[in-house]
């Protein structure tokens, strides 16, 4: 059973009429499920989406039938940001699926803490192929693993374990520690002083 649950009812009328009743229209579809329309209580679907996002399975109960789904597409009002419609993908638990998994940065780089470096980020999401029953909601990356200026982490360095395949370019940069402007000024000052001292000795 999934950590996240949601209850819905079959929908027999168009979405606009459902929204006028304070409900959210949606659709459920999948490789083994013929697409059908549903309606859900606004607050319940709002909480479920806020917690599960698009990378965690939701147990969706419709007329006492349970579907394990992912929220594939959420349509929102462009002004009020209210949920207008949700597409749920009913997974086949024996098949592999592809999900865009976010990368969560934790910890701090010693170079950044000491102000010798600044953190540059590339793509913080990767497309991962996995079994529908082995979905991961995020990938944690500890910045302590890039302690020095010039250190980088690329997609090829991510290790997710057996059964997971990252589809992004292996050479795609995720994070890099670049030299800070303060550190560059300090180095330039030291170099200028060293040159001045050398010139003075020659005289």
Buried (B, 14 or more C-beta within 10 A) or exposed (E): EBEBBBBBBEBEEEBEEBBEEEBBBBBBBBEEBEEBBBBBBBEBBBEBBEEBBBBBBBBBBBEEEEBBBBBBEBBEEEEEEEBBBBBBBBBBEEEEBEBEBEBEBEEBBBBBEEEBBBBEEBEEBBEBEBBBBBBBBEBEBEBEEBBEBEBBBBBEEBEBEEEBEBEBEEEEBBBBBBBBEEBEEBEEEEEEEEEEEEEEEEE
